[in-house]
Amino acid sequence: MASLVALVTACSESSSAAGQSMPPAASNPDQVVAEVAGRKVTLQEVDAKWEEFDAAERSRVTQLLYQNRRNMLEQVVGDILIENAAKAAGTSVEAFVAQDAAKRATPVTEQEVAQFFEANRDRAQGRTIEQLGPQIREFLASQRTLQARAQLVEELKAKSAGVKVMLDPPRYTVATAAIDPVRGNASAPITIVEFSDYQCPFCARVNPTLEQVRKTYGDKVKIIFKDFPLPNHPQAPKASEAAHCAGEQGKYWELHDLMFANQRALNVPELKQYATTLGLDMAKFTPCLDSGKHAGLVASGLAQGEKMGVNSTPTLYINGRALIGAQPFEAFKQIIDEELARK
């Protein structure tokens, strides 16, 4: 069943997830971890060597450690809020949660089971809906129970003035340059740097989510695009070059959006057709694309990402905090709201 309901959110060139390289949360970089002939070795020095030796693995471990700590912290905070609410209501925690869930969680219908099965038919390994139906129903019901609890906790948080999360997330300072494409207010307090690939379906999936972020937060957010064409996507490098060629005529983001909307058609003739559709001066666009004028710029984005430990797309950094894959709007909202609260 796990294979049927598993969700994949990122295009990857390896089995490991990308993250960001920072010392694990709650670690003191100045801590002395060894002495050799009177010379002290600090944790910071060890981490720097790890960064040099295997940036991607260090990133993965660091992010995994933080995410697990954060998940468990949310559980503890939720437990305390629910316990206090149940006490105020004069009932047990179990009864309080059950009563609340009964009001929120609707029964799973046969149609929903069928829809889930159809959406995941390729993972069913030949089994029929009759065979998997009970497991699917149980899974969907458990998801609704979890969602009901999450909604309850969020409501209790909103009513409580005493909830403050102080677990510091790992951060990475992503170098940006004046030539990088920027969408939004240049002085926005929230910067989202996106390492992306025009052939990656999950990058296309996150594009409307980023548009929702822009509509929700307006001038508080800016988005910077970094090219990260994966080696298994042969059309992605030229698509990235095309976007920069369009950028010379002030149409970078227009072509960016058009290519993501048509990412199964990214051969050079098609890229030129998109440029024509956008009304670009083809006497300038065509030689720009054919000459590989911006190939070095695309390669520099890839090199920067690899040095940071990025190995899947999309990988995004929100004020330096990593968010991997085509995550839902709520994942962006949580981080952005936390960052705005720090300002």
Legacy VTK file of the C-alpha trace (Angstrom):
# vtk DataFile Version 3.0
C-alpha trace
ASCII
DATASET POLYDATA
POINTS 343 float
0.000 0.000 0.000
2.865 2.349 0.761
3.957 2.298 -2.882
0.432 3.186 -3.977
0.052 6.249 -1.810
3.636 7.514 -1.906
3.982 11.019 -3.334
6.966 12.267 -5.361
7.441 16.012 -5.580
10.845 16.552 -7.170
12.779 15.649 -10.310
16.061 14.115 -9.230
19.321 12.870 -10.652
19.948 10.655 -7.632
17.950 8.874 -4.953
18.883 11.344 -2.222
16.953 14.552 -1.590
18.619 17.907 -1.783
18.692 20.233 1.152
21.059 22.884 2.370
24.369 22.897 4.125
24.355 24.326 7.614
25.385 23.001 11.025
22.595 20.881 12.538
20.154 22.811 14.720
21.160 23.188 18.373
24.870 22.583 17.535
27.558 25.022 18.615
29.990 25.562 15.709
32.681 26.697 18.155
32.500 23.454 20.129
35.922 21.783 20.345
35.539 18.184 19.160
39.192 17.103 19.057
42.734 18.128 19.955
45.787 17.111 17.949
49.250 18.009 19.260
47.753 20.946 21.099
45.714 22.146 18.095
41.979 22.364 18.740
39.519 21.181 16.087
36.070 22.781 16.188
32.756 21.479 14.953
32.748 24.314 12.419
35.976 23.005 10.891
34.570 19.481 10.706
31.398 20.732 9.037
33.449 22.745 6.548
35.351 19.588 5.626
32.079 17.671 5.284
30.794 20.466 3.044
33.892 20.148 0.880
33.750 16.334 0.798
30.006 15.782 0.188
27.819 18.888 0.152
24.701 17.042 -1.018
24.770 14.442 1.757
25.470 17.033 4.431
22.562 19.074 3.101
20.242 16.081 3.181
21.163 15.111 6.744
20.931 18.671 8.023
17.508 19.277 6.547
16.242 15.869 7.652
17.340 16.510 11.225
15.601 19.886 11.330
12.413 18.656 9.664
12.032 15.740 12.057
12.647 17.972 15.061
10.155 20.503 13.714
7.527 17.839 13.037
7.846 16.477 16.562
7.808 19.987 18.020
4.515 20.643 16.226
3.160 17.420 17.722
4.206 18.435 21.238
2.754 21.940 20.841
-0.487 20.461 19.513
-0.697 17.982 22.379
-0.342 20.787 24.938
-2.954 22.996 23.245
-5.453 20.138 22.974
-4.831 19.074 26.577
-5.485 22.622 27.795
-8.624 22.966 25.641
-9.988 19.633 26.847
-9.357 20.633 30.446
-11.181 23.939 29.911
-14.107 22.023 28.381
-14.228 19.673 31.350
-13.622 16.525 29.309
-10.864 14.058 28.506
-8.402 14.609 25.681
-9.686 11.514 23.862
-13.322 12.639 24.052
-12.458 16.210 23.068
-10.526 15.107 19.977
-13.182 12.564 18.982
-15.987 15.102 19.259
-14.063 17.638 17.210
-13.107 15.099 14.521
-16.716 13.959 14.216
-17.692 17.522 13.284
-14.916 17.921 10.705
-14.162 14.574 9.070
-16.769 13.448 6.546
-17.103 9.749 5.620
-15.036 8.497 2.673
-17.279 7.827 -0.335
-17.032 5.087 -2.947
-16.396 7.787 -5.549
-13.390 9.091 -3.624
-11.977 5.574 -3.315
-12.406 5.071 -7.075
-10.814 8.443 -7.858
-7.801 7.665 -5.671
-7.408 4.254 -7.293
-7.549 5.713 -10.819
-5.064 8.452 -9.954
-2.619 5.837 -8.647
-3.422 2.907 -10.933
0.189 2.676 -12.165
1.305 1.890 -8.591
-1.291 -0.808 -7.997
0.991 -3.543 -9.385
-1.886 -5.274 -11.141
-4.222 -5.366 -8.148
-7.865 -4.410 -8.618
-9.947 -1.785 -6.843
-11.814 -4.608 -5.112
-8.541 -5.807 -3.622
-7.213 -2.384 -2.674
-10.499 -0.653 -1.830
-10.470 -1.355 1.941
-6.856 -0.182 2.257
-7.555 2.952 0.254
-10.616 3.721 2.367
-8.625 3.230 5.570
-5.825 5.440 4.257
-8.182 8.256 3.217
-10.014 8.074 6.543
-6.746 8.269 8.474
-5.696 11.278 6.389
-8.937 13.048 7.264
-8.416 12.332 10.940
-4.941 13.849 10.742
-6.277 16.842 8.818
-9.017 17.351 11.395
-6.466 17.355 14.209
-4.254 19.776 12.269
-7.198 22.139 11.742
-8.056 21.941 15.428
-4.488 22.747 16.437
-4.323 25.698 14.045
-7.548 27.099 15.495
-6.251 26.658 19.036
-2.993 28.347 18.054
-4.931 31.315 16.680
-6.806 31.649 19.971
-3.668 31.340 22.096
-1.267 34.207 22.590
1.335 32.015 24.220
2.621 29.923 21.290
6.085 30.826 20.078
8.334 28.475 18.106
12.028 29.143 18.761
13.656 26.199 16.989
16.047 27.817 14.527
15.863 26.373 11.006
19.022 25.711 8.996
19.761 28.475 6.515
21.986 28.958 3.545
23.017 32.266 2.020
22.410 31.854 -1.707
24.628 34.163 -3.745
22.703 36.198 -6.296
23.862 38.504 -9.075
22.422 41.500 -10.880
21.993 39.353 -13.994
19.680 36.889 -12.211
16.022 37.162 -13.307
13.920 38.705 -10.525
10.143 38.722 -10.276
8.588 41.068 -7.755
9.645 43.927 -5.514
13.457 44.151 -5.446
13.400 45.296 -1.800
10.902 42.668 -0.615
11.564 41.206 2.856
11.061 37.674 1.519
13.392 36.315 -1.154
12.615 32.995 -2.843
15.495 31.574 -4.869
14.370 28.731 -7.128
16.747 26.227 -8.735
14.655 24.816 -11.555
14.591 22.839 -14.817
12.230 23.598 -17.710
11.722 19.905 -18.482
10.975 18.884 -14.888
7.224 18.244 -14.444
7.391 19.111 -10.740
8.948 22.478 -11.581
5.966 23.132 -13.851
3.672 22.066 -11.030
5.192 24.534 -8.553
4.903 27.445 -10.994
1.184 28.151 -10.275
1.902 27.781 -6.562
4.519 30.519 -6.807
1.971 32.650 -8.656
-0.405 32.123 -5.732
2.382 33.197 -3.380
2.871 36.391 -5.398
-0.843 37.173 -5.405
-1.119 36.524 -1.665
1.948 38.436 -0.483
2.367 41.059 -3.204
5.357 43.347 -2.687
6.508 41.337 0.333
7.960 38.614 -1.899
10.441 38.469 -4.759
11.413 35.362 -6.733
14.850 34.776 -8.244
15.246 32.032 -10.852
18.385 29.894 -11.064
18.928 27.513 -13.965
19.533 23.915 -12.894
19.055 21.712 -15.992
19.346 18.057 -14.972
21.492 15.745 -17.137
18.509 13.537 -17.985
16.625 16.501 -19.519
18.451 17.258 -22.785
16.177 20.122 -23.874
16.371 21.999 -20.564
19.718 23.814 -21.143
18.595 25.359 -24.441
15.258 26.312 -22.909
17.142 28.149 -20.157
19.223 29.942 -22.782
16.050 30.916 -24.635
14.623 32.526 -21.506
17.737 34.679 -21.123
17.585 35.641 -24.790
13.982 36.727 -24.235
15.166 38.610 -21.158
17.322 40.799 -23.382
14.044 42.094 -24.816
12.269 42.362 -21.473
10.260 39.151 -21.890
12.120 36.693 -19.643
9.182 35.772 -17.427
6.722 35.656 -20.312
8.807 32.993 -22.070
9.527 31.283 -18.734
5.797 30.801 -18.139
5.090 29.804 -21.745
7.771 27.098 -21.708
6.532 25.621 -18.444
3.031 25.548 -19.902
4.361 23.651 -22.949
7.273 21.722 -21.485
6.743 18.679 -23.702
7.602 20.824 -26.705
10.970 22.459 -26.039
12.966 21.755 -29.192
14.739 24.759 -30.708
12.150 25.328 -33.489
9.422 25.337 -30.848
11.366 27.764 -28.663
11.604 30.108 -31.632
7.871 29.753 -32.266
7.165 30.757 -28.656
9.404 33.801 -29.114
7.433 34.744 -32.223
4.168 34.329 -30.301
5.459 36.762 -27.679
6.296 39.318 -30.365
10.060 39.227 -29.861
12.432 40.659 -32.440
13.531 37.404 -34.109
16.470 39.102 -35.811
17.929 39.438 -32.317
16.463 36.364 -30.621
17.513 33.781 -33.236
21.267 34.539 -33.286
21.235 34.855 -29.496
19.798 31.349 -29.146
21.724 29.706 -31.981
25.086 31.047 -30.809
24.741 29.723 -27.277
25.342 33.249 -25.987
23.953 32.453 -22.539
25.221 28.869 -22.223
27.850 29.990 -19.731
25.249 31.732 -17.591
23.119 28.572 -17.513
26.160 26.476 -16.623
27.035 28.848 -13.781
23.617 28.313 -12.191
24.090 24.569 -12.384
27.565 24.795 -10.877
26.338 27.012 -8.045
23.538 24.611 -7.187
25.835 21.585 -7.245
28.303 23.320 -4.940
25.472 24.004 -2.498
24.352 20.371 -2.591
21.289 20.787 -4.822
20.573 17.589 -6.748
16.845 17.719 -7.443
14.360 20.197 -8.829
12.664 22.297 -7.838
14.825 23.244 -4.876
13.813 26.571 -3.370
15.317 28.714 -0.639
12.965 31.057 1.216
15.164 33.568 3.010
17.758 30.801 3.002
15.418 28.056 4.243
15.207 25.060 1.943
11.949 23.772 0.507
12.359 20.747 -1.744
9.942 19.695 -4.474
6.516 20.827 -5.666
5.195 21.556 -2.213
1.663 22.912 -1.682
0.950 26.565 -1.026
0.542 25.847 2.705
4.205 24.819 2.961
5.284 28.135 1.438
2.844 30.054 3.625
4.151 28.546 6.847
7.743 29.552 6.126
6.873 32.991 4.715
4.638 33.834 7.678
7.365 32.773 10.103
9.922 34.896 8.271
7.655 37.943 8.181
7.047 37.553 11.925
10.833 37.825 12.459
11.041 41.207 10.718
LINES 1 344
343 0 1 2 3 4 5 6 7 8 9 10 11 12 13 14 15 16 17 18 19 20 21 22 23 24 25 26 27 28 29 30 31 32 33 34 35 36 37 38 39 40 41 42 43 44 45 46 47 48 49 50 51 52 53 54 55 56 57 58 59 60 61 62 63 64 65 66 67 68 69 70 71 72 73 74 75 76 77 78 79 80 81 82 83 84 85 86 87 88 89 90 91 92 93 94 95 96 97 98 99 100 101 102 103 104 105 106 107 108 109 110 111 112 113 114 115 116 117 118 119 120 121 122 123 124 125 126 127 128 129 130 131 132 133 134 135 136 137 138 139 140 141 142 143 144 145 146 147 148 149 150 151 152 153 154 155 156 157 158 159 160 161 162 163 164 165 166 167 168 169 170 171 172 173 174 175 176 177 178 179 180 181 182 183 184 185 186 187 188 189 190 191 192 193 194 195 196 197 198 199 200 201 202 203 204 205 206 207 208 209 210 211 212 213 214 215 216 217 218 219 220 221 222 223 224 225 226 227 228 229 230 231 232 233 234 235 236 237 238 239 240 241 242 243 244 245 246 247 248 249 250 251 252 253 254 255 256 257 258 259 260 261 262 263 264 265 266 267 268 269 270 271 272 273 274 275 276 277 278 279 280 281 282 283 284 285 286 287 288 289 290 291 292 293 294 295 296 297 298 299 300 301 302 303 304 305 306 307 308 309 310 311 312 313 314 315 316 317 318 319 320 321 322 323 324 325 326 327 328 329 330 331 332 333 334 335 336 337 338 339 340 341 342
